[in-house]
Amino acid sequence: MFSATFKSLFAACALVVVTSAAPSSTACTGTISSMSDVTSAVKCTTVNINAFTVPAGQTFNLDLLQGSTVNMLNGNGHTFNGNGPFYWDGQGGNGGVTKPAPMMKIKISGTFTNVKVLNSPARTYSVSNPAPLTMSKLTIDNSLGDKPNSASGSKAAGHNTDGFDCSTHDLVIQDSTIKNQDDCLAINKGSNITFQRNTCSGGHGISVGSISSDATVSDIHILDNTIINNDQALRIKTKSDATSASVSGVTYSGNTATGTKKFGVLIDQSYPSTLGTPGNGCTISGINFVGTTNNIAVASGAQRVAVNCGSGSCTGSWDWSALKVSGGSAGKIVNFSGIKNFSQ
């Protein structure tokens, strides 16, 4: 099994790719103070990184040996600085300035901890670990992107600044803080993923999806998170044209949301539309709110719960006994009668 341990990380850079390479018994220590040091440093199983700037147009790629430990040394507040204000124009990946995305690509197993990312240009982490990985005590701070700048007009300057985009298996993300302008978490495919004790602020909430054709998502645990001033608190979104896809076994427990602007809980099969004409090529089953109560508070103009299923594509019996949503107005539940132990 490939593995790598990260601790006390910092640097000033624009795009980082971290991968695991073949086993090695090289027990030396390599030091990186510039891009020219990388090739020799990653031949060692201990890698120390000093603060430096990745030149424009280049990628800081750590192709690590099995069992490596990477330490980023004192200075710069253990921060990867993506220089987001240089790129932000209110459009994200939809046009305007081309932005490095994702800023951080993680393809390791083991542990990744105590890392801060500041001002990612667009999507922050893309995670596709090859074996079990725990990511913990991370900070993503794109809060500066909430404000307009000279390139964004009246819009928030940051856009499409997802926290974690995951297409993977056997992943835990925990005890982290995410301030951004898009999904805090987006699970696009995979299984055995736990997202717990995190704080999500200012974005689009915790999402499963968007789900495309042939994607399968199962065994997902969303536990004890705090969701502040997001558009949605908890969302499952499948593309209207998706085929041969499925979402099953999603468990929500102990989550708390305040200041929710649009939907407390949204399950929608019409993506990229919202509550449009739903497709039925992705089956959804086993979506349960159980265990510790999920307390979701929504704004006066928001909908508490909206479920928009395609014909016959939401199936089974869903236990929502541990869901409490307050404020706003009741949303519609379309093409599904399997929600039990809950009323709006």
N, C-alpha and C positions, 0 to 999 in steps of 0.2 A: 504494500500500500504506500503510495506517495504521501508524504506529509511535510508540513512546514509550520514553524511557529514564528509568529510576529509579535513583538512587544515593544512598547515605548517608541512608536513610530513618528517621524516627522520628516518633512522635506518641503521644498517649494518647487512645484512642478505642474505640468499640464495634463499629462496622460501617463498612466501607469498600468503595466500588464505584469501580473505575477503568476508564474506557472511552476509546476513541478517537473523535474527532469529525472534522469536515470539514477539508480543508487550509486553511491560512491563512499569510499572510506577516507576521503580527504578531510582530515581533522584540523585544517588550518583556519586562520581568520583573515578574511578579506575586507578591505576598507574602500568605500566609494565616496569620493569627494567631487566627482565630476562624471560625465557620461563616459569619458575615456577609461575610467576605472572598472566599469561594469564587467567586461568580459573576463578579466582575471579574478575579480572578487567572487563571482558566483561559482568558481571552481572549488571554493571552500564551503564547509558546512556551517560556519559562523560568518555572517556578513554584517558589518557595521557601516551605517550610512550617515555621513555628515550632511548638513544643510547645503543645498545647491539649487540652481535653477536649470530646468530642462529647456534647452534652446527651442525656439518656435519651430514647429514642424517635425519634431523628433518625439520618440516614445521611450520612456524609461521602462525597459523590459527586464524583469528579474526572472531568468530561467534557472530555477533553483534545483539543487541536488536533493535527493531524498533525505529527510530528517534535518533539513536546514533550520537554523534560527537566525532571524534578521532583527537586529537592534538598530534603531535610529537614535543617535546620541543627543546629548543635551543641546537645546537651542530650538528656536522657532516654534515653541509650544507644541511639539509632536504633531505638526500640521502639514498636510498636503494642501497647498494653496493653488487652486485651479485658475486664478486670475479671471474669475467670471465677469466682472464689470467690463473687461476689454471686449467680451463677446456678446454680452446680453443686449438684446434689441426688442424684447417682448414677443419674439416669434419662436424661440426655441429651435427645434428641428424642422419647423414648418417653412422656413425661408430665411432671407436676410443673410447675415454673416454665417459662414460654415463654422460649426463648433465641434471641438474634440468630444466625442461621445462613444462609449462611456468614458468617464474620466479614469475610473479604476476597474480593471478587469481582473477578477480573482479566479484562478484555476488551480487551487491548492486544496489539500486536506490538512487536518490538524486544528490549529487555533490561529485566530487573527484578532488581536485585541489592542485596546488603548490607542486608537487612531482617530485623528480629527481631519475631516475634509472641509475646507473653507472655499466657498464660492465656486462650485463646479460649473463649467460653462453650460452643460445640459445634463443628461443622465449621469448619475454619480457612480454607483456600483453595478456591474454586471457580474453575476456569480454563477459559475458552472463547475463546482468542485467535483473532482473525480472520485472521491471517497469522503467519509464523514468529516464535516467542518463545523466548528463553532466560531461564530463571529460575535464579539462581546465588547461592551464599554466603548462603543464607537460614537463619534459625533459627526453629523453632517450639518453644517451651518451655512445655508444659502439665504438667510433671513434678509440680507442686504438686497436681494433680488425682489423683495416685496414692493420696493419703491420704484417709481418710474425713473428713467434716465433720458438723456438727450436723444437716444436712438429709439426709444420705445413709445414716445408720445405720452399718452395718459395711462398706458398699460403698465403693469408690473414689469420690471426689466427682465427678471428671471422667468423662464418658461420651460416646460418639459424637463424639469430638474428632478426626475425620479430619484428616490433614495436608493432602493434595492430592486433591481430587475433580476428575477431568478428563474432559470430554466435548468433544474437540477434535482438531485435526490440527497437525502440524509444531511440536511442543513439546519442549524440552529442559529438564529439571530436574536440576541438578548441584551437587555440592560443598556440600550443605546438611545440617543436623542437625534431626531431628524427634523430639521426646519427647512421647508422647501416649498415649491410651487407646483408639484404634481404628486403622483402616487408616492406615499411613504414606502409601501411595499407593493410590488406587482409580481405575482407568480404566474408565469406564462405557460409553464408545463413542469411536471416533476411530481415527486412524492416524498413523504416523510419529511415535511418542512415544518418547523416550529418557529413562531415569531412571538416573543414573550417579554413582558416587562419593559417595553420600549415606549418612548414618548414621541408622538407625531404631531407636528405643529404647522399650521398654515397651508397645507397642501390639499390633496384630493382624497386622503384617507388610505385605509388598508385594503388592498384589492387582490382578488384572484382574477387574473386576466389582464389584458384582453386575451381570450382564448381563440386561436385560429384553427383551421382544419388540421386534423390528425394529431392534435395536442391532447394529452391526458394529464389531469391533475387529480391527485388522491392523497389521503392521509395528511391533512393540513390542520395545524393547531394554532389558533390565534388566541393568545392567553394574556390576561392581566396587563393590557396596554392602555396608555392614556392618550386620547386623541383630542387635540385642542384646535378649534377654529378651522376645521377642514370642510371642504365642500360636501363630502360624504364621510360618514364614520367608517362603515364596513360595506364593501361592494364586491359583487361577482359580476363580471362583464364578459359576455361571449359575442363574438362577431356574428352578425346576422347571416353572413354567407358561409359560416364554418360548417364543415362536414366531418363525419367520422371522428368526433371529438367528445370528451367527457370531463365532467367535474364531479367528484364524489368524495364523501368522507371529510367534510370541512367542519371543524368544531370550534365554536367561539365560547369562551368562558372568562368572566371577570374583567371584561373590557369596559372602560369608562370614556364617554365622549361629552364634551361641552362645546357650545358655540357652533354647532354643526349647521352649515349654511343652506344646504339643498336637500339632502336625504340622510336620514339616520341609517337605514339599511336599504340598499338598492341591489336587486338581483335583476339583471337586464340582459336579454338576448337579442338586442337590436343594435349593439355597438357597431359603428361609431356614433349612431344616433343615440339619444337618450329617450327611452320610452316610446320608440318608434315601432315599426313593424318587426316583430321578433322572428328570427329564424328558428328552425327546429332540428338542425344538424349536429347540435351538441347536447347531450343528455346531462342533466343536473340531478344529483341524488344525494341523500344523506347530509343535508345542510342543517346542523343542529346548534342551538344555543342551550347549553346545559352546564351543570356545575354551579360555579359562583355567578350571581346575576350580572348580566351585561347592562349597564345603565347608560342610556344614550339620551342626551338632551339636544333638541334641535331648535333653531330660531323660529320666530313666529311665521315667516314665509316659507318654511321648509316642510317637506313631507316626512312623516315618521318612518313609514315602511312602504316601499313600492316593489312589486314583483311582476316582471313582464316576461312570461315564458312563451316559447313557441308551442304550437299544438302538439301535445303529448311528449314534450321533451323534458319537462320537470316531472320526476317520478318518485314514488314511494311516500313514506310518512316522515315528516321533519318535525322534530321535537324543539319547540321554541319556548319551553317553560322558563328558561333563565334569561329572557329578554324583556327589558322594560324601556320603553321609549316615551319621552315626554316632550310637550311643546308642539308647535306647528299644527299640521293637519294630517289626517289619514290619507295615505296613498292607495292606489288600486292594486289588487292582486289579480292578474290576468292568466287564464288558462291553467290554473292549478288550485286544487283544494286539499292538498296534503299537509298543510301547516297545522300543527296541533299545539294545544295549550298556550295559545296566544290570541289576543284580540287588540285591535288598535283603539 
